[in-house]
Amino acid sequence: MNTKLMTLGVLMTFSSLGLNAQDKFHKAFVENFDKPTSKFFNLSHERRDPTTDFRYFPGTVSLSEKGTNIMLYRIDPNDPVGAGKGPEIISKDYTHFGTYSARIRIPAAAKVQPNVGAVVGYFTYNMEKEAGLSEIDWEWLLADPELVYIGTWTGTSNNLQRVGRTINLKTGTILNTVYRSAADGNENHPLTGAQSQPETVPAIPGYNAAEHFYTYGFDWYPDRLVWWILHPETQEKIVLWDYRGTTPLFTGIPTNRTRYRLNFWHTNNWAVDTNPESLEKPKYPYEVEIDWMSYTPFKK
């Protein structure tokens, strides 16, 4: 990566957005969720009294890994449908270009409700009228914990654009790598060549996001995004997608400031690729375990 180019991109982005000196940005941090409160994240209490909201348990002991303190999310079966309607944490200040990573275990809901329609999202998100959407995400649909969905959303509210890749990590199978835009009816267009690297990914034997903790991350540059996972045994960084926005019609890489987030919500219109029936409302208060989340901004 050309350091001068990256620095110039940061300066140009900040200048074009007209950011003020009072805008607060996080420095490097690791949130271990070992206390009842967080220095770096706020809990979203939409329509809830925070003193009685049973969906959040920061600083609790892991149910699946002895000796590990975690943030535990519990979905309420009565939560309304839609992203942001379930439990969510949101960074107190803005984040930008840098390295993001987290150690997470999603709920084992598929064992008791095969058609459950629920999503765990580890992501960045911020929508601004002029700059548009800045979103980079990892997502898991509980009905198939072998699959991961990675990608970005960019563009203004009336012309959102998506680049995404879906992978079965247990088999090392890339199901798709695509681009779509509201401007052309959200039809998926396959990405190839420089925008679809690597063309193959190694299998992670036994991968199941609901049975074990895994460390996930992404590196966000002004002209490139790299999603990766640490191999659970060797701790080797396995690159799942090294995306570079080379097509003249779009880049697909967010450039404006964002907020760092993790949420858990019910979907009734997004079924997992391997099960078109997986749209049911959660029947039980399934639980997500978050060991830690970290952020390291790139140096200017």
ABEGO torsion letter per residue (X at the ends): XBAAAAAAAAAAAAAAAGBBAABBBBBBBBBAGABABBAABBBBABGBBAAABAABBBGBBBAABBGBBBBBBBBBAABBBEBGABBBBBBABBBBBEBBBBBBBBBBAAAABAABBBBBBBBBBBBBAAAEBBBBBBBBBAABAABBBBEBBBEBAABBBBBBBBBBAAAGBBABBBBBBAAAGGBBBBBBEAABOBABBBBBBGBBAAABBBBBBBBBBAABBBBBBBBAAAGBBBBABBBBBABAABAGBBABBBBBBBBBBBBAABBBAABAABABBBABBBBBBBABBBBBBBBX
